[in-house]
Amino acid sequence: MLNSEHDIFLNETEVRPNRYATLVLFFLLGGQLFCFGLTEFGLFQVGKTEMRIATLISTVFITSLLLLLGFRRSLFRWQGTKWMVYTVSTVFTMTINTLLSFHTTMMLLFPIFVAMLYRSKAFGVASMIASTVATVATPILGYVFHFWDIPLFKGLIAIATGATVEIVGGSTAILPKSILDIVLYLVLPRMIMVGSCGFLMFYVIRLGVDHVQTQILLDRANHCDALTGLYNRACFKQLLDTEKSGAVGLIFFDVNELKVANDTYGHEYGDMLLLRSAKSLTDVCDEHTAAFRLGGDEFLLVMEHADRAALDRKVEEWKSALEKINKENMTEYEGLVCSMAHGCALGDFSKFEELLRCADVEMYETKAWMKESQPD
């Protein structure tokens, strides 16, 4: 009905990061296809076979994810989506760095950059593992399967490692003296780069978590009553301004004898009445029901998609909740019993203010009846 703290957390840690991550993957795929086209026309000095394989694998994985999210938009809210993004990012990183080697060294950091979008340490650890595995494995795989771009980097590697050139399988390949040379000259420098960015990633994740918590606190301060924690009047006005339709049920409440309690026993006593009243409402709230404190001793429950039977059940649930709260707190503030009058209204959301007046009138009729029914 209204953005809850859970909704804010979900939006900041799942929905928005998933949208940005898929957008990044879309542009990466576009860049990959662009490079593929330049290679096919001979403008890039990259092996065409390697580029074709890399483009095919990238296209299959990224396009599959984009199509899935495009047809199932609800998946942006699913916590498992980021792990699908993680899988695709890892496959892309491994593929590109194995087949295109030196040209795409910076892509080793791609899983780390993706992890910075999410406020999750677990996802950050997984991304660090992916980047580390890619850093270690891709130079070795490129060497074993002869995917290295020899024409461009033959001289550089020969100078750096003292390598010799041999003909292997009909293609020119650079053969280092040992796997140790690969680790020393290719893996180690890249690991330093990955480790440094990984440290930065965890700092960004921590800042992101702090940012979400601050947003939740600000939202709570702006939209929740300081004493009871229920939605406040400003939030209620925000609800009135929304354009909604469909059935809505209203239950209007007023705490009995609050002024008497304040005048006789003090405001601390009166605050306890308000807290018990609010607790009885929050105990019956769900995803379709929201509780508001409109001011003073007036409260309101708003039920979406309600009918008469659901409204009556909600009233009975509230009565049971209030009775239970009073019984459980009999020893605290001896003799303090919370009593509330209520009134109901049911109709279309477009007539919300008219329904609120009807519920208010019924509540005051109930309040008058309760007062007359009290023993002298």
Summary of the structure (lengths in Angstrom):
residues: 376
radius of gyration: 32.1
end to end distance: 43.6
largest distance: 109.1
contacts: 1156
relative contact order: 0.08
helix: 69%
strand: 12%
